[in-house]
Amino acid sequence: MNEVIQHEPSTDVVITTVTGQVTPTHYSDSAEYNEMVLSLLRQSARSGNADSMAKLGAMHGCGDGVPKNYSIAIALLRRAADKGHPLALYNLGVMHAQGLGTGVNLEMAFNFYTKAAGLGSLDALNNLGVCFQHGAGCVRSLDLAFEKFREAAGRGYAIAVSNCGYMKELGLGTDLDEAEALQHYRSAAARGCVEACYNLGRLHIFTKTFYNDFALGREALLKAAGMGSSEAYNLLGCMAYKGFKRPRDYDQAREYFLQAERLGNAAARNNLAWLYQHGYGVPVDFEKAVHYYTESAALGYSSAQCNLGYLYLHGQGVVKNVSKAFELFVQAVNAENTTAMFNLALLHLEPDSSYHNPARAASLLKKCALAGFAEARQLLAEIPTEVAPGA
């Protein structure tokens, strides 16, 4: 019978538009100065000043200069929002969209963004574009998404310029135009947009058109990494691991993955685990592999869930636990991970297993076959047609 498989580090990347987060207030390095400003803000907020309430609410939402406290943040932001303050309305939108201190409510988030955008908030206007793109709290409309991004971009919002590039690159809500996408990414990157810098590098490296330029692309990725892009560090690590257009270098891959991991990147944690599991550039260390896979899986990274399931199935670095492996494969399948689909199908095909379910296995294998798994097509051919009709 076929063996379950794992998902190794890959240069395949998932890109999307960028949503603005809670807007912080940036303080100086002087604790005395910060305390003085904070005291003045509190006094002003108590007297009903909307701007002070909005800023103080944002600070509590970010933990910027004060302890993070979503309840206090929401209370302050609501008071400022009642006075029509655009920053407060925008930040309330973010908090309702992400469930920060309140339940996730995409409709309320959309409404807050709409009010804030009407009062001139470019952050909110950009986030409205993301809402329309995904149908978050509204009817999905790619045309309206691009329209909002284009409006915010035309008013100088760099993230929206990058998002226009994304929409042009994939032809979402507008004509597909790689040249315009690159132009948008260049423009936003020049304004310090880290996501645009990353996308510029990625597109230069992986496009199959005459815009392909590995040196320019790698330079842009390194710049994005220096600006704090964990995605750029992780992609550079994957390229070093694969030996993509340069000699394979496991040591460099590990260093890039570590940089991305320090910035909280879930994929990089999975990739570090892979290196330790297989001894690529480091001694084999299943304890570290399990540690990194577990951290990555907890962040919802489906490849890590699949890879950790493999270790539980085989008892590598952990006590063998088929039910735990099954649970992890299911989690990854729910995220549409095709490697996990194949592994789960194999468990369903085991005749002596409590998970034996040939019909479910056939359904999963069909999805894997559509994704290009040759092994899945072979297995489907072996399942009786009454179990897998149309296989």
C-alpha positions in Angstrom: 0.0 0.0 0.0 1.1 3.6 -0.6 2.8 5.4 2.3 1.7 8.7 3.8 3.8 11.6 2.7 4.9 15.0 4.0 5.1 18.5 2.5 8.6 20.0 2.2 9.5 23.7 2.1 8.3 25.2 -1.2 8.8 28.3 -3.2 5.1 28.3 -4.0 3.6 31.3 -2.3 0.1 32.5 -1.5 -0.4 36.2 -2.1 -3.3 38.4 -1.3 -4.2 42.0 -0.6 -3.1 43.7 2.6 -5.6 44.7 5.3 -4.7 47.7 7.6 -4.4 46.9 11.3 -5.1 48.9 14.4 -3.3 52.2 14.0 -0.8 52.6 16.8 0.6 55.8 18.3 4.4 55.9 18.1 6.3 57.2 21.1 9.8 58.4 21.6 12.6 56.5 23.4 12.3 58.8 26.4 10.2 57.2 29.2 9.8 60.6 30.9 8.5 62.2 27.7 6.1 59.4 27.0 4.7 59.5 30.6 4.1 63.2 30.2 2.3 62.8 26.9 0.2 59.9 28.3 -0.8 62.0 31.3 -1.9 64.8 29.0 -3.8 62.4 26.8 -5.7 61.0 29.7 -6.6 64.4 31.0 -7.8 65.5 27.6 -9.8 62.3 27.1 -11.5 62.7 30.5 -12.6 66.2 29.4 -14.2 64.6 26.3 -11.7 65.4 23.6 -12.4 62.9 20.7 -8.9 63.0 19.3 -7.4 62.1 22.7 -9.9 59.3 23.2 -9.2 57.9 19.8 -5.4 58.0 20.3 -5.6 56.5 23.8 -8.0 53.8 22.6 -5.6 52.9 19.8 -2.7 52.7 22.3 -4.7 50.3 24.5 -5.6 48.3 21.4 -1.9 47.9 20.4 -0.3 47.9 23.8 1.6 50.9 22.7 2.9 52.8 25.7 0.3 51.3 27.9 -0.8 47.7 28.8 -2.8 46.1 26.0 -6.5 46.1 27.1 -9.2 45.6 24.5 -12.0 46.5 26.9 -10.6 49.9 27.7 -9.7 50.4 24.0 -13.2 49.7 22.8 -14.8 51.9 25.5 -12.6 54.8 24.5 -12.9 54.2 20.7 -16.7 54.0 21.0 -16.9 57.4 22.8 -14.7 59.0 20.1 -16.6 57.3 17.3 -19.9 58.7 18.7 -18.3 62.1 18.1 -17.5 61.1 14.4 -13.8 60.6 14.8 -12.5 58.7 11.7 -9.5 57.0 13.4 -11.8 55.6 16.2 -14.3 54.4 13.6 -11.6 52.7 11.6 -10.0 51.0 14.6 -13.4 49.8 15.8 -13.8 48.2 12.4 -10.5 46.4 12.7 -11.3 45.2 16.2 -14.7 43.8 15.1 -13.2 42.2 12.0 -10.6 40.4 14.1 -12.6 39.8 17.2 -10.3 41.8 19.5 -12.1 42.3 22.8 -15.4 41.5 21.1 -16.9 38.8 19.0 -16.1 38.8 15.3 -18.7 40.8 13.5 -17.9 41.4 9.9 -21.0 43.4 9.2 -20.2 45.8 12.0 -16.6 46.1 10.8 -17.9 46.9 7.3 -20.2 49.6 8.6 -17.4 51.2 10.7 -15.1 51.2 7.7 -17.8 52.8 5.6 -18.3 55.6 8.1 -14.6 56.1 8.6 -13.9 56.2 4.8 -16.7 58.7 4.4 -14.8 60.9 6.9 -11.6 60.6 4.9 -9.8 57.6 6.4 -7.7 56.0 3.7 -7.0 53.0 6.0 -10.7 52.4 6.1 -11.2 52.9 2.4 -8.5 50.3 1.7 -10.1 47.9 4.1 -13.4 48.3 2.4 -11.7 47.1 -0.7 -10.6 44.0 1.2 -14.1 43.5 2.4 -15.6 43.6 -1.1 -12.8 41.3 -2.4 -13.7 38.6 0.1 -17.4 39.3 0.7 -16.6 40.1 4.4 -19.7 41.8 5.9 -21.0 42.7 2.4 -21.8 41.2 -1.0 -18.6 40.1 -2.7 -17.7 42.3 -5.6 -14.2 42.3 -7.2 -15.1 45.4 -9.3 -16.0 47.4 -6.1 -12.8 46.0 -4.4 -10.6 47.3 -7.2 -12.5 50.6 -7.2 -11.9 51.2 -3.5 -8.2 50.2 -3.8 -7.8 52.5 -6.8 -9.5 55.4 -5.0 -7.3 55.0 -1.9 -4.2 54.6 -4.2 -5.1 57.8 -6.1 -5.1 59.6 -2.8 -1.6 58.5 -1.9 -2.2 55.4 0.2 0.8 53.1 -0.4 -0.8 49.8 0.7 -3.7 50.4 -1.6 -1.2 51.0 -4.5 0.3 47.6 -3.7 -3.2 46.1 -3.6 -4.0 47.5 -7.0 -0.8 45.7 -8.2 -2.2 42.4 -6.8 -5.5 42.9 -8.5 -3.8 43.7 -11.8 -1.4 40.8 -11.4 -4.3 38.3 -11.2 -6.9 40.2 -13.2 -9.3 40.5 -10.3 -12.0 43.2 -10.8 -9.8 44.7 -13.6 -7.9 43.7 -16.7 -4.9 41.3 -16.0 -1.8 43.4 -16.7 1.6 42.3 -15.3 3.3 45.4 -16.5 0.9 47.6 -14.5 1.2 45.3 -11.5 4.9 45.8 -11.5 4.5 49.5 -11.9 2.1 49.6 -8.9 4.5 47.4 -6.8 7.5 49.6 -7.7 5.6 52.8 -6.8 4.4 51.4 -3.4 7.8 50.0 -2.6 9.4 53.4 -3.3 7.1 54.8 -0.7 8.2 52.3 1.9 5.4 49.7 1.6 7.1 46.4 2.7 4.4 44.2 1.2 4.9 45.9 -2.2 8.6 45.3 -2.0 8.0 41.7 -1.3 5.6 41.3 -4.2 8.0 43.1 -6.5 10.7 40.7 -5.6 8.4 37.7 -5.9 7.0 38.7 -9.3 10.5 39.5 -10.8 11.7 36.0 -9.7 8.8 33.8 -10.6 7.2 35.5 -13.6 7.7 33.6 -16.9 7.6 36.8 -19.0 10.4 39.1 -20.0 10.1 40.8 -16.6 11.8 37.8 -15.1 15.0 39.1 -13.4 16.4 37.0 -10.6 19.0 39.6 -9.4 16.4 42.4 -9.2 13.9 40.1 -7.5 16.3 38.9 -4.9 17.5 42.4 -4.2 13.8 43.5 -3.6 13.3 40.4 -1.3 16.3 41.3 0.7 15.1 44.9 1.0 11.7 43.7 2.1 13.3 41.3 4.6 15.4 44.2 6.0 12.1 46.2 6.4 10.7 43.3 8.6 8.9 41.1 6.1 8.8 37.6 7.5 7.4 36.4 4.2 10.5 37.7 2.4 12.8 35.9 4.8 10.9 32.7 4.5 10.9 32.8 0.7 14.6 33.5 0.6 15.0 30.5 2.9 13.0 28.3 0.6 15.0 29.4 -2.4 18.3 28.6 -0.6 16.9 25.2 0.5 15.8 24.4 -3.0 19.0 25.7 -4.7 16.8 28.0 -6.8 19.1 29.6 -9.4 21.9 29.5 -6.9 23.8 26.7 -5.2 21.8 24.9 -2.5 22.8 26.3 0.9 21.1 24.6 3.9 22.9 26.9 6.4 21.7 30.0 4.7 18.2 28.5 4.5 18.2 27.9 8.2 19.3 31.5 9.0 16.6 32.9 6.8 14.0 30.6 8.4 15.2 31.6 11.8 14.8 35.3 11.0 11.3 34.7 9.7 10.4 32.6 12.8 11.5 35.4 15.1 9.0 37.6 13.2 6.2 35.0 13.9 6.1 33.4 10.5 4.2 30.0 10.7 5.6 28.7 7.4 9.2 29.3 8.6 8.5 27.3 11.8 7.4 24.4 9.6 10.4 24.7 7.4 12.8 24.7 10.4 11.1 21.6 11.7 11.7 20.0 8.3 15.4 20.8 8.4 15.7 19.2 11.9 13.6 16.2 11.0 15.8 15.3 8.0 19.1 16.7 9.1 19.6 19.2 6.3 22.5 21.4 7.4 21.9 20.4 11.1 22.0 17.1 13.1 18.8 15.2 13.0 16.8 16.4 16.1 13.2 15.1 16.3 12.6 17.0 19.5 13.2 20.3 17.8 11.3 19.1 14.7 8.2 18.3 16.9 8.6 21.6 18.7 8.6 23.7 15.5 5.9 21.6 13.8 3.7 22.0 16.9 4.1 25.8 17.1 3.4 26.1 13.3 0.4 23.8 13.5 -1.0 25.8 16.4 -0.9 28.9 14.2 -3.1 27.0 11.7 -0.4 26.3 9.1 -1.8 23.3 7.3 1.5 21.8 6.0 2.8 21.7 9.6 -0.4 20.0 10.7 0.1 17.4 8.0 3.8 16.9 8.8 3.2 16.6 12.5 0.5 14.1 11.7 3.1 12.0 9.8 5.3 12.0 12.9 2.5 10.8 15.2 1.5 8.2 12.7 5.1 6.8 12.6 6.0 7.5 16.2 9.0 9.7 15.2 9.9 12.1 18.0 6.6 11.4 19.7 4.7 8.4 21.0 2.9 6.8 18.1 -0.7 8.0 18.1 -2.9 7.2 15.1 -5.9 9.1 16.4 -3.7 12.2 16.9 -2.4 11.8 13.3 -5.9 11.4 12.0 -7.0 14.6 13.9 -4.1 16.6 12.5 -4.8 15.4 8.9 -8.4 16.4 9.3 -7.4 19.9 10.4 -5.1 20.2 7.4 -7.8 18.9 5.0 -10.2 21.5 6.3 -7.6 24.0 5.1 -7.7 22.3 1.6 -4.2 20.8 2.0 -3.9 18.2 -0.7 -1.0 16.3 0.9 -3.2 15.8 4.0 -6.1 14.7 1.8 -4.0 12.0 0.3 -2.8 10.8 3.8 -6.3 10.9 5.2 -7.5 8.8 2.2 -4.9 6.2 3.0 -6.1 5.9 6.6 -9.7 5.5 5.3 -8.5 2.7 3.0 -7.0 0.6 5.8 -9.3 -2.4 6.0 -8.6 -3.2 9.7 -8.8 0.4 10.8 -11.6 2.1 12.8 -11.3 4.8 10.2 -12.1 2.5 7.2 -14.3 4.4 4.8 -13.6 3.7 1.1 -16.2 6.2 -0.1 -14.7 9.0 1.9 -11.2 7.9 0.6 -12.4 8.0 -3.0 -13.8 11.6 -2.5 -10.5 12.8 -1.1 -8.5 11.0 -3.8 -10.5 12.7 -6.5 -9.5 16.1 -5.2 -5.9 15.0 -5.0 -6.0 13.7 -8.6 -7.4 17.0 -9.8 -4.4 18.7 -8.1 -2.0 16.5 -10.0 -1.3 13.6 -7.6 -0.4 10.7 -9.9 -0.5 8.3 -6.9 -4.1 9.4 -6.2 -5.2 8.5 -9.7 -3.6 5.1 -9.4 -5.3 4.4 -6.1 -8.7 5.6 -7.5 -8.4 3.1 -10.2 -8.1 0.3 -7.6 -11.2 1.3 -5.7 -14.4 -0.5 -6.9 -16.5 1.8 -9.2 -19.6 1.3 -7.0 -17.6 3.0 -4.2 -16.0 5.6 -6.4 -18.4 6.3 -9.3 -16.8 8.2 -12.1 -13.3 7.5 -11.0 
